[in-house]
Amino acid sequence: MPKKVPVRLRVNGEEHELHLPPQRILLDVLREELNLTGTKRGCDLGTCGCCTILVDGEPRLSCLMLAKLAEGHQLTTVEGISPAGALHPVQKAFIDLGATQCGFCTPGFIVTAVAFLRDHPGATRDEISRALSGNLCRCTGYVKILDAVEAAARTLAPAQER
């Protein structure tokens, strides 16, 4: 049996104390230990963006991060993007504009878009496209995804200017 180490994680505002092998990656802990299955396993190489979460508000690939190294940081998964019972404007736009297709890549796109629009509420389509370039989709051709993030940007921009 491999040695386990204590790991304290703050995920979506909740504290979790776990005992894990030191080599355990954050993606596995989120999905298997904490049952937060919105974060998806795609490539395990850091190239697809399916496993994107926010670490201290910045998009990071959970397949490339050891769980132990996430201690002391605020982690937000797609499940924690909006208050309980509500949708974030990015989530709502994805639904309204049919940007989900199979839905596998959707959580990574949403998490990345939420962080980007927080800092760039008036972003152009080209800026949005560049910001999302680390997230891959095999179904949609990206048009509806970009439409949804653009729509969310229009919704968020007036709110952030107040």
N, C-alpha and C positions, 0 to 999 in steps of 0.2 A: 504494500500500500504506500503510495507516494506521500511524502510529508505535506501537511496542510498548514497554511498560515492564516492568521486572522485578517480579514479585509472588511473595512467599513466603507460602505458606499451610500451616497445620498442621490437617490434616483427619483425624479419627478416630485421632489419635496419630501420624500420619505427616507428615513435612515434604515439601513440594512446592515446587519453584522453577520458575516459569513466566514466559514473556514474552507479555504480553497487551495488546491495545488498552486504553487507560485507561478506556473506557466499557463494558467487558465486565462483565456482571452475574454475580454469584456463582452463581446457578442454572445458567447456561450452562456455567460453568467446571466445576462439580461433575459435570454430566451429560456434557458433551462432551469436556472435557480430562482429567478424572479417572475417567471411566466409572462414576460413582456414580449410577446411574439410579433408585435408590429415591426420591430427591427428585423430585417430579413438577412439571410445568408445568401450571398450571390457568388462571388468569385473566390473569397478567402485570400485575395491578393491585393486588395485595396484599389482595384481598378473600376469597379462598377457603381459604387455609391449606395448600394442597397442597404448597407448596414450603418448609414450615417445617423449619428445622434448629435446632440449639442453637449459640449463639455465647456462649462463656464460660458455658455451662450454662443460658442463657436462650433461650426460643423466639424466633426471628426469621424473617422472610420473606426467603428468599434471592432472590426475584425483584425485591426493592426495594433490594438492597445491591450496590454495586460491589465486584468482587473485590478491588481494591486497598485498599478500606477494611476488608477482613477481615484484613489483615496484622496480626500481633501478637496475634491472638485464637485461642482454641481452638475449632475448628469440629467439630461432631458431627452426622453424618447418621444416618438410620435404620440404615444399615449398621454404624455404630459404637456403637449403643445398648447392646449386650451383648457379652460376650467371645465370641470365635470358637467356633462349635459349640454355643452355648447360646442360649436365648431369654430375654429380659427378661420378668418376670412380666406386663407389659402386653402384650407380643407373644403370650405363651402364652394369656392370657385372650381376646384377639381371635380367636385360632384356635379355642380350646375353645368359645367362645360364639357363633361364627359372625358376628362383628362386621365382617367384611371386605366382604361383598357383592361388588362389582366390584373392590375393592381400590385404586382410584385415589387416594382420599383417605386411605387407611389410614396411610401413612407419616407424613403431617402430624399426624394424630390421635395416633399412637403417640408421636412425638417430643414433642408438646405435653403429653400425659398423663404421660410419664416425668418431665419437668421439674416439672410441677405436683405429682405425688405425692411427689416427692423432698422438696418443701418442705411438703406438706400430706398426710401419710400417712393421717390419719384423716378425710379429706374426706367430706362428705355428698354425696348425689346432686345436690342443688341447686348446691353449690360446684363439683362436677365439671362440671356443665352450663354454668355461667358460665365456667369456665376453658377449656372447649372451644368457646366460642361463636364464636371467630374461625376455626374450621374448618368448612367446609361439606361435606355429603354429599348427593348427588343420589339415592341408592339406598335407604338403610336406614330412614329415619325416625328415626334416632338411638337408638332403644330398645336395640338390641344393643350399640351403641358405649358407651352409658352403663352398661349391665350389665357389660361387659367391664372398663371402667375401675374401676367399683365393686368388682368381684371382685379386680382387681389391688391395689386399695387395701387390701382385707382381707388379702391375702397379704403386702403390704409393711409394713403397720402393725406387726405383731409383730416383724418383723426390724429395723425402725428404732427400736423401743423398747428393744432390748437394750443 
